[in-house]
Amino acid sequence: YVAGELRLVSTVPPLVELLKQPNERFGSTSITSEAVMRNDPVGHALCVIHDDATLALFDPLLHSSDAHLRGRALRVLVCYSTAASRQVLEEVFRHEQNEGIRKYLLAHNIGTAPGR
């Protein structure tokens, strides 16, 4: 949490690695629960830092076969709320097969561009 508040970009690689760990201490990490991000210290720290230069670090998580892990990474990128993160999210939407993830992205106006 402190790393996020101080916006320590150097902490992003280990924080992204920590996203791979279950968030059991803070309850369910259902992709539909916005409250979860507030209760996810790793995700929250990454949201606060939101450095587009670190987006490539999320790539392995976004291509994971684990929908829970993909969802957790996507919540962080939705929180980034930058043009670069939106571009990554639009690309994910084009290939995502999980209906829950697709609904989450649509709810955040990802994948709603004309022609989709």
Residue pairs with C-beta under 8 A, 6 or more apart in sequence:
1 41
1 44
1 45
2 45
3 11
3 15
3 45
3 49
4 44
4 45
4 46
4 47
4 48
4 49
5 45
5 48
7 48
7 49
7 51
8 49
9 49
9 51
9 53
9 54
11 45
11 49
12 46
12 49
12 51
12 54
12 57
13 54
13 57
15 42
15 45
15 46
15 49
16 46
16 54
16 57
16 58
16 61
18 42
19 42
19 43
19 46
19 61
19 69
19 72
19 73
19 76
20 61
20 69
21 42
22 29
23 29
23 36
23 39
23 40
23 42
23 43
23 72
26 36
26 39
26 40
26 41
27 36
27 39
28 36
29 36
29 40
29 68
29 71
29 72
30 36
31 67
31 68
31 71
31 72
31 74
31 75
31 100
31 101
31 104
32 100
32 103
32 104
36 43
36 75
37 43
37 44
37 47
37 75
37 76
37 79
38 44
40 72
40 75
43 72
43 75
43 76
43 79
46 76
46 79
47 76
47 79
47 80
50 79
50 80
50 81
50 82
50 85
52 80
52 82
52 84
52 85
55 77
55 80
55 84
55 85
55 88
58 73
58 76
58 77
58 88
61 69
61 70
61 72
61 73
62 70
62 73
62 74
62 88
62 92
63 70
64 70
64 73
67 98
67 100
67 101
70 92
70 96
70 98
70 101
71 98
71 100
71 101
71 104
74 89
74 92
74 101
74 104
74 105
75 104
77 85
77 88
77 89
78 85
78 89
78 104
78 105
78 108
78 110
86 110
89 105
89 108
89 110
90 110
90 111
90 113
92 105
92 110
93 102
93 105
93 106
93 110
93 111
93 116
94 111
96 102
96 105
102 111
105 111
106 112
